Amino acid sequence: MSRKRWIYPKDGAPFEVGDDYVQPIDKTAGDSVLWNDRAYQDMRDPRFQSRTQHRAYMKAHDLTTADDFKGTWANAAKDRERISRGEDSERREQIARAMHKRG
């Protein structure tokens, strides 16, 4: 006995479908806002209405977004791991200088 599957469309009554049912792709919904400035316009933010205006606003106010740090955190994690294994040549030199000064 298979489980029942139901589809709940936005503009209609729910209906049962069989195991072979494949839901059609709605190309008018979803990620379309990612490909244009519509998201900026729909936010109704008085500071900016497009990506260009948003970028200018961020620059004028010395602000940034997390995507400006692409790879930064991953590289820092690698550096921390390398240092914890004792592979930090700068630290070794500092320790050697301190030991030499101490006598």
Buried (B, 14 or more C-beta within 10 A) or exposed (E): EEEEEEEEEEEEEEEEEEEEEEEEEEEEEEEEEEEEBEBBEEEEEEEBBBEEBBEEEBEEEEEEEEEEEEEEEEEEEEEEEEEEEEEBEEEEEEEEEEEEEEE
